[in-house]
Amino acid sequence: PAEDFLDHYRPGSKMFPPKVQNKIMISTLGVVFMHLLLLHLAIEHGPLPVLLWYVGPYMWTNAWLVLYTWLQHSDPSVPQYGEDEWTFVKGALTTIDRNYGIFDFFHHKIGSTHVLHHFFHEMPFYNADEATAAIKEFLGPLYNYDPTPWYMAMWRIAMTCHFVEDTKGIQYYKSFNDVPLSKDHPLTKNKVKKA
């Protein structure tokens, strides 16, 4: 049924509590208005300027946001909790702070103070460095920080974090590279012949 469908656009979606329905409606109307404005601009000035001045920068920004989100929440060392194991604190601790070099400045350190964000999501970015130092000291070994340069971490995660085996209990990312090939796979046949 439609009422069970979760989405970000319907005010009545079960994804949101009833108290925010008006905010969801305003947000959805804003999205519709923006699409209509882009359509109008594409008709008025042609699709190429809209692609160059809006779609290109939009995709660049969202590529960074997806990259940050992926690197903040994915790592072979970080557990994924099933419903029976998850708690707010465990969930908050399954994120990783990383150094993003010069991009930390441009992105208000969203990647290097993210553990803090999971505990105190309303804290403004300009207090995040000081608060991260405090939470790092408080959490001790529970604080997740990976000093690997972000581009190397990105490659490592892309090569190792492909799936979890179940949605129950405590799971860790696994790699497709570690899955045995079927007996009919050409590489397996070659290994069997050599043995």
C-alpha positions as CSV (number, residue, x, y, z in Angstrom):
1,P,0.0,0.0,0.0
2,A,1.0,3.6,-0.6
3,E,1.0,4.5,3.1
4,D,3.8,2.0,3.6
5,F,6.0,3.5,0.9
6,L,8.9,5.6,2.5
7,D,10.0,8.7,0.7
8,H,11.3,12.2,1.4
9,Y,8.5,14.1,-0.4
10,R,5.1,13.1,1.0
11,P,4.2,14.9,4.2
12,G,2.4,11.7,5.4
13,S,5.3,9.4,4.8
14,K,6.0,7.1,7.8
15,M,9.6,8.3,7.5
16,F,8.7,11.5,9.4
17,P,6.8,12.3,12.6
18,P,3.5,14.1,12.2
19,K,5.0,17.3,13.8
20,V,7.2,18.0,10.7
21,Q,4.5,17.4,8.0
22,N,4.3,21.1,7.2
23,K,8.1,21.4,6.8
24,I,8.0,18.4,4.4
25,M,5.2,20.0,2.4
26,I,7.2,23.3,2.1
27,S,10.3,21.4,1.1
28,T,8.5,19.4,-1.5
29,L,6.9,22.5,-2.9
30,G,10.4,24.1,-3.1
31,V,11.6,21.1,-5.1
32,V,8.7,21.3,-7.5
33,F,9.2,25.0,-7.9
34,M,12.9,24.5,-8.6
35,H,12.2,21.9,-11.3
36,L,9.7,24.3,-12.9
37,L,12.2,27.1,-12.8
38,L,14.8,25.0,-14.4
39,L,12.4,23.9,-17.1
40,H,11.5,27.5,-17.7
41,L,15.1,28.5,-18.0
42,A,15.9,25.6,-20.3
43,I,13.0,26.7,-22.6
44,E,14.0,30.4,-22.4
45,H,17.8,30.1,-22.7
46,G,18.3,26.5,-24.0
47,P,19.3,23.4,-22.1
48,L,23.1,23.9,-22.4
49,P,23.3,27.0,-20.1
50,V,21.2,25.1,-17.5
51,L,23.5,22.1,-17.8
52,L,26.6,24.3,-17.4
53,W,25.4,26.7,-14.8
54,Y,23.2,24.4,-12.7
55,V,23.4,20.7,-13.4
56,G,27.2,20.6,-13.5
57,P,27.8,22.4,-10.2
58,Y,25.0,20.4,-8.6
59,M,26.5,17.1,-9.7
60,W,29.9,18.2,-8.5
61,T,28.6,19.2,-5.0
62,N,26.6,16.0,-4.7
63,A,29.5,13.9,-5.8
64,W,31.5,15.3,-2.8
65,L,28.6,14.8,-0.4
66,V,28.1,11.2,-1.5
67,L,31.9,10.6,-1.2
68,Y,32.0,12.1,2.3
69,T,29.0,10.1,3.4
70,W,30.4,6.9,2.0
71,L,33.9,7.4,3.6
72,Q,32.3,8.4,6.9
73,H,30.2,5.3,7.2
74,S,32.1,2.6,5.4
75,D,35.2,0.7,6.4
76,P,36.1,-2.9,6.9
77,S,36.8,-2.3,10.6
78,V,33.5,-0.7,11.4
79,P,30.6,-3.0,12.5
80,Q,27.1,-2.7,11.0
81,Y,24.4,-3.5,13.6
82,G,21.2,-5.3,13.0
83,E,18.0,-4.1,14.6
84,D,18.5,-6.4,17.6
85,E,22.0,-5.1,18.3
86,W,21.7,-1.4,17.4
87,T,21.6,1.4,20.0
88,F,22.0,5.1,19.5
89,V,25.5,5.1,20.9
90,K,26.6,2.0,18.9
91,G,25.2,3.7,15.8
92,A,26.9,7.0,16.5
93,L,30.2,5.2,17.0
94,T,30.1,3.5,13.5
95,T,31.4,6.6,11.8
96,I,35.0,7.5,11.0
97,D,36.8,10.9,11.1
98,R,39.3,11.4,8.3
99,N,41.6,14.2,7.2
100,Y,40.5,15.6,3.9
101,G,43.4,18.1,3.5
102,I,42.5,21.4,1.9
103,F,38.9,20.2,1.5
104,D,38.4,20.3,5.2
105,F,38.5,24.1,5.0
106,F,36.1,24.3,2.1
107,H,33.6,21.8,3.6
108,H,33.7,23.1,7.2
109,K,35.4,19.9,8.3
110,I,32.3,17.7,7.8
111,G,34.6,14.7,7.4
112,S,37.1,15.3,10.1
113,T,34.5,16.0,12.9
114,H,31.9,13.5,11.9
115,V,32.0,11.3,15.0
116,L,31.0,14.4,17.0
117,H,28.2,15.1,14.5
118,H,26.6,11.8,15.2
119,F,26.4,12.6,18.9
120,F,25.6,16.3,18.7
121,H,24.1,17.0,15.2
122,E,23.0,20.5,16.1
123,M,26.4,21.8,17.0
124,P,27.7,24.5,14.6
125,F,30.8,23.7,12.7
126,Y,32.8,26.4,14.2
127,N,32.7,24.6,17.6
128,A,33.4,21.2,16.1
129,D,37.3,21.2,16.4
130,E,37.2,21.9,20.1
131,A,34.4,19.5,20.8
132,T,36.0,16.7,18.7
133,A,39.2,17.0,20.8
134,A,37.0,16.6,23.9
135,I,35.0,13.7,22.6
136,K,38.2,12.0,21.3
137,E,39.6,12.2,24.8
138,F,36.4,11.0,26.4
139,L,35.9,8.1,24.0
140,G,39.5,6.9,24.0
141,P,39.8,3.7,21.9
142,L,36.1,3.9,20.9
143,Y,36.9,7.0,18.8
144,N,37.3,6.1,15.1
145,Y,40.0,8.0,13.2
146,D,41.7,6.8,10.0
147,P,44.8,8.8,9.1
148,T,44.9,7.2,5.6
149,P,44.7,9.9,2.9
150,W,41.1,10.1,1.7
151,Y,41.8,9.1,-1.9
152,M,43.6,6.0,-0.7
153,A,40.9,5.2,1.8
154,M,38.4,5.6,-1.0
155,W,40.2,3.0,-3.1
156,R,40.5,0.6,-0.2
157,I,36.8,0.9,0.7
158,A,35.8,0.5,-3.0
159,M,37.9,-2.7,-3.1
160,T,36.8,-4.2,0.2
161,C,33.3,-2.9,1.4
162,H,30.8,-4.6,-1.0
163,F,28.2,-6.2,1.2
164,V,27.2,-7.5,4.6
165,E,25.9,-11.1,4.9
166,D,22.8,-10.4,6.9
167,T,20.7,-7.7,8.5
168,K,20.8,-9.4,11.9
169,G,23.4,-9.3,14.7
170,I,26.7,-7.6,14.2
171,Q,28.1,-7.7,10.6
172,Y,31.3,-6.4,9.0
173,Y,31.7,-5.4,5.3
174,K,32.9,-8.2,3.1
175,S,34.4,-8.1,-0.4
176,F,33.2,-9.9,-3.5
177,N,36.9,-10.7,-4.0
178,D,36.7,-13.1,-1.1
179,V,33.6,-14.9,-2.4
180,P,34.6,-18.3,-3.9
181,L,33.9,-18.6,-7.6
182,S,31.4,-21.2,-8.7
183,K,32.7,-24.6,-10.0
184,D,31.7,-23.6,-13.5
185,H,33.6,-20.3,-13.6
186,P,36.5,-20.3,-16.1
187,L,39.0,-19.3,-13.4
188,T,37.9,-22.1,-11.1
189,K,38.1,-24.7,-13.9
190,N,41.7,-23.6,-14.6
191,K,42.6,-24.0,-10.9
192,V,41.0,-27.4,-10.8
193,K,42.9,-28.6,-13.9
194,K,46.2,-27.4,-12.5
195,A,45.7,-29.2,-9.2
